[in-house]
Amino acid sequence: MTDRWMRSPRGKILGVATGLAEWRDLPPEPVRLIVFFTILFTGFFPGALIYLALALFLPAQKEGDYRPGAGGRWEHVYRDAQDASCADAHKSTEDLKAEYEELKRKVEAMESEMFDKEKEWDERFSRGE
C-alpha cells in the first residue's frame, strides 16, 4: 500500500487505475475493470477526460520506489536519510527529546499569540470599537 495516490509504472494505460489499486491496497484487475466500465457508461468522453486529467496531474512512481512485500502488498523503499521516517530511525533519544521540547516551545508561543489576539478583540468589543 502506498501512502498516496500516484501513477504506477506497472499499469496498463498510464498507470492511473493500478496506482489507485496500490494506494487502496486492492487487486489491480478489478479496479481496472471498474474504471473501464465507468468510462464506458459515462458516455466515454467525460470518463476518459477525467482519466487523462488524472494521468496528467498525478505524480508518477519510479519503478524502484516500491517493491513487492508480504501478501502481495507494495512497500516503499527508503533510499536516503532525508526521508522523515528513515531519518527518525537514526536519531538518538536525546535528539528526539530536544526536538520535542523545541516543538513544544513553538506551539506554546503560537497559543500565547492566539490568546493575546482573542483578548485584544474582547477588549475592543467591550469598549464598543
N, C-alpha and C positions, 0 to 999 in steps of 0.2 A: 504494500500500500504506500503510495507516495503522499507527501504532505500537502500537495496542492495539485490542481488540475493542470497538466501540461500535455502537449502533443507527444505521443510516443513514437520512437523510431521503429517500433515493432508493429505499427499499424499498417493497414492495407491501403487506405486512401487518406493521406495527410495526417494520420495518427490521432485524430480528434476522438473518435469513439473508443479506441484502445486506451488512450490516455484517460478518458472518463472511467473506463473499467478498472484500470490500475489505481486510479485515485480513490475509487469507492470500494476497492478490493472485490471486484466482481469478475466473473469469467468474460473474456472479451467477445466471444462469438455471439452470445445472446444480446449483448449491448449493441454490437454491430447490426444485428437483425432489427432490434427496436429502433435504432437510428434510421436504418434503411426504410422501414415501414412508416416511420414518422415523416420522413422526407416524401415518400411516395403518396401518403394520404393527405398531406398538406397541399397537394397540387404541384409537387416538385419544386417550383420556383421559391416559395418562401422558406421551406426547409433547407433547400440547397444553399440559398443565400445566407441563412444563419450558420450553416455548417462551414461555408467558405469564410465568413466573418470570424468564426471561432478559430479556424485554421490560421488566419492572418494575425489575430491578436493573442492567442495563447502562446506562451513561450514553449520552445521545443526542448525536450530532454536530450541529453547527449547519451549515446549508447553505453558509455562506461559509467554513467551516474548511478544506475540501478543494476542489481544482479538478482537472479532468482534466489529466493530464500526458502524457508521451511513452508511446506504446504502450498507451493506454487505462488507465494506472495513475492512481490518485488521489494527489495530492501535497498535503501540509499547507501552509496559507497562514499565515505568521507575521505577526502583527499588531502586536506590541509588543516592546520590548527586554527585557521581563521574562522572556520565554521564554528558557530557558537556551541553546539552540542559536543563537538570534538575538543574545542578549546577548554571547556569546563572540566573535562576529564583530566587535564594536565595541571589544573590549579591546585595549590596546597590549601589546607583548611584555613590557614591564616589569611591567604589571599582572598578566599571566599568571604571570610568574616569581615575583612576590610572593605570589600566591595559592597557587602550587605549594609555596613554602617554608613558608607557614603551614599548609597541609595536611600537609606532611611533618613539621613540628614536632608537630602534633596526633597523628599516627599514632605517632611515636616516644614521645610521652608515654603513649599508650594501651598500647603494647607494654611500656614500662617498668613501668607499673602492673600489667599482667597478669603479667609475670615476677616482680615482687615478691610477688604473691599466691601464685604457684606455689612460690616459695622459702619463704614462710611456712608453707604446707601441708607441704612436705617436711620442714621443721624440726619441726613438730608431730608428724608421723608418726615421725620418728626418735627423738623424746623419748617417744613412746608416749601421746600425748594423744588 
